[in-house]
Amino acid sequence: MKSRRALWSMASLVAITAAALAGCGSSSDDAGGSGGSPGTGATGGDSAVRVVASTNVYGDIVAQIGGDKVQVTSIIADPDQDPHSYEADSRTQLALSKADLVVENGGGYDDFVDRMLSSAGASPTTLNVVKLSGKTAPAGGELNEHVWYDFPTVRKLAAKLAVDLSKEDPAGAAVFEANAATLTKKLTTLEAGEAAVRSAHPGAGVAITEPVPLYLLSACGLVNKTPAEFSEAIEEGEGVPVRVLDQTLRLFTSKAVDLLAYNEQTSGPETEKVLAAAKENGVAVVPVTETLPNGKDYIGWMTANLDAVKAALS
């Protein structure tokens, strides 16, 4: 799924690189947003490990593991922006060129990170979360790259961050390991919440506008009834065929689903019709996003998402 991801021409990369090398980028440590949500974008001193994360989701997780021993820059951090429409600039290039550790999602979600690192000739330690997850595309299907909605993957990420940060700052190893253990314990609580939903509502049907929350919904034992052509077209930014839209709308008129998971950061005529159909037919709507909402950290955000699913099914 790459067509809506930021795509960079060679000319653009050259221009951005030249601007960064000439010092035209901002001298701020913030490239496109703060290092996570309020209270989680830890900024250490000059000796802190410099980490650049492609989104504030990963920026927040890094900050929870690293504490004041890391300086975090989150590239995509605007909760009101469609992450797929993000356009990197010289500030992004400059931040990446100075990083000790880079955390990217991978899976085609944020390819601009690798391209900009290559164009700058930078080679920091790079952590690709999709590769870390071990997830691959199903036979004949597309990879769902939204792996931050998968708690086992985030558990792996916490452990790997403790290792990678310890290599950059051996003196902080005990802190990193303790913080990773704390985050892992919170993830265990979230997984228990998924299990509770799975036990109470096994096989309940759900609809989505995009695959963003599918890992969480599947872990809750819920079944996605949305035609694949619909969610794929929305994610690719393409028009939805009339017959596919009709099939999707019938999910609500026939009460075949118990909730609609609606990506608030991507909307268009087709998704608005689906949202209206859900409301008109009394189907609960669970808003989801791809980046951290203002005022939330990762655990608080996912707890709210899980609570919303529980409430919708009740």
URWO-V902326 format. One line per field, one symbol per residue. ss: DSSP state (h for helix, s for strand, l for the rest). phi: phi as a letter, one per 40 degrees, with the letter a starting at -180 (. if undefined). burial: b if it has 24 or more other C-alpha atoms within 12 Angstrom, else e. A space follows every 50 residues. Layout:
BEGIN
ss = ???
phi = ???
burial = ???
END
This chain:
BEGIN
ss = lllllllllhhhhhhhhhhhhlllllllllllllllllllllslllllss ssssshhhhhhhhhhhhhhsssssssllllllhhhllllhhhhhhhhhll sssslllllllhhhhhhhhhllllsssshhhhhlllllllllllllhhhl hhhhhhhhhhhhhhhhhhlhhhhhhhhhhhhhhhhhhhhhhhhhhhhhhh llllssssllhhhhhhhhhlllsslllhhhhhhhhhlllllhhhhhhhhh hhhlllllssssslllllhhhhhhhhhhhhlllssssslllllllllhhh hhhhhhhhhhhhhl
phi = .bccccbbcdccccccccccccgccccccbbgicchcdgbccbccccccc bbbcbcccccccccccfccbbbbbcbacccbcdcccbcbcccdccccccc abbbcgggcbdcccccccccgcaccbbccccccgcbccdgbbcccccccb cdcccccdcccdccccccbdccdccccccccccccccccccccccccdcc bcgccbbbcacdccccccccgcbcccddccccccccgbccddcccccccc dcccfcbcabcbcccbaadcccccccccccbgccbbcbbcbccdgbbdcc cccccccccdcccc
burial = bbebbbbbeeeebeebbeebbeeebeeebbbbbbbbbeebbbbeeeebbb bbbbbbbbbbbbbbbbbbbbbbbbbbbbbebbbbbbbbbbbbbbbbbbbb bbbbbbbbbbbbbbbbbebbebebbbbbbbebbeeeeeeeeebbbbbbbb bbbbbbbbbbbbbbbbebbeebbebbbebbbebbebbeebbebbeebbee beebbbbbbbbbbbbbbbbbbbbbbbbbbbbbbbbbbeebeeeebeebbe bbeebbbbbbbbbbbbbeebbeebbebbeeeebbbbbbbbbbbbebbbbb bbbebbbbbbebbe
END
